[in-house]
Amino acid sequence: MAALTTLAQYRMHDQMDGAWGWVMAAVMMIAVLAIVALVVWFVRSTSASHAHPGPGADTETAMQILDRRLASGEITPDEYHERAAILAKK
């Protein structure tokens, strides 16, 4: 019985040195590359939300900001008309 166990262990070790060793090495490399890709994706996706708008980015004009503030109730219609008149002079 001990001879069969030794033979089975030797046979398994022989297969690990052959094709199975290459397969397991390839699977490990794919797993490492997948983890690295996930880390890179995560870092880029979280840092993109904190990026500053570059030149040519859509920015609101002063009138659009004034319109938005009136619509949200931050300023009264009287304040809106006063500030719109100031902006019209510029």
C-alpha positions in Angstrom: 0.0 0.0 0.0 2.8 2.4 0.8 4.3 1.7 -2.6 1.1 2.8 -4.3 0.9 6.0 -2.3 4.5 6.8 -3.2 3.8 6.0 -6.8 0.7 8.2 -6.8 2.6 11.1 -5.2 5.4 10.7 -7.7 3.0 10.7 -10.6 1.2 13.8 -9.3 4.5 15.6 -8.9 5.4 14.6 -12.4 2.2 16.1 -13.8 2.7 19.3 -11.9 6.1 19.7 -13.6 4.5 19.2 -17.0 1.4 20.9 -18.6 -0.4 21.5 -15.3 2.4 23.6 -14.1 2.2 25.8 -17.1 -1.6 26.0 -16.9 -1.5 27.0 -13.2 1.2 29.6 -13.9 -0.9 31.1 -16.7 -4.0 31.2 -14.5 -2.0 33.0 -11.7 -0.7 35.6 -14.2 -4.2 36.2 -15.5 -5.5 36.6 -11.9 -2.7 39.1 -11.0 -3.3 41.1 -14.2 -7.1 41.2 -13.4 -6.4 42.5 -9.9 -4.0 45.2 -11.2 -6.6 46.2 -13.8 -9.3 46.5 -11.2 -7.1 48.6 -9.0 -6.3 50.9 -11.9 -9.9 51.2 -12.9 -11.0 52.0 -9.3 -8.4 54.7 -8.9 -9.2 56.3 -12.2 -13.0 56.2 -11.6 -12.7 57.8 -8.2 -10.2 60.4 -9.1 -12.2 61.5 -12.3 -15.1 62.8 -10.1 -12.7 65.2 -8.4 -11.0 66.5 -11.5 -11.2 70.2 -12.3 -12.9 71.3 -15.5 -10.4 72.1 -18.2 -10.5 74.8 -20.8 -13.5 74.5 -23.0 -15.6 72.7 -20.4 -19.2 73.8 -20.2 -19.4 76.6 -17.6 -22.5 78.6 -16.6 -22.7 82.2 -17.7 -23.6 84.8 -15.1 -27.2 85.1 -16.4 -27.6 81.3 -16.2 -26.4 81.3 -12.6 -28.8 84.1 -11.8 -31.7 82.3 -13.5 -30.9 79.1 -11.5 -30.7 81.0 -8.2 -34.1 82.6 -8.9 -35.6 79.2 -9.8 -34.3 77.6 -6.7 -35.6 80.4 -4.5 -32.1 81.6 -3.4 -33.0 85.2 -4.4 -36.2 87.1 -4.8 -37.6 88.4 -8.1 -36.6 92.0 -7.1 -33.0 90.9 -6.4 -33.1 89.1 -9.7 -34.1 92.2 -11.7 -31.5 94.4 -9.9 -28.7 92.0 -10.6 -29.8 91.3 -14.2 -29.7 95.1 -14.8 -26.2 95.2 -13.5 -25.2 92.4 -15.7 -26.8 94.0 -18.7 -24.6 97.1 -18.2 -21.4 95.1 -18.5 
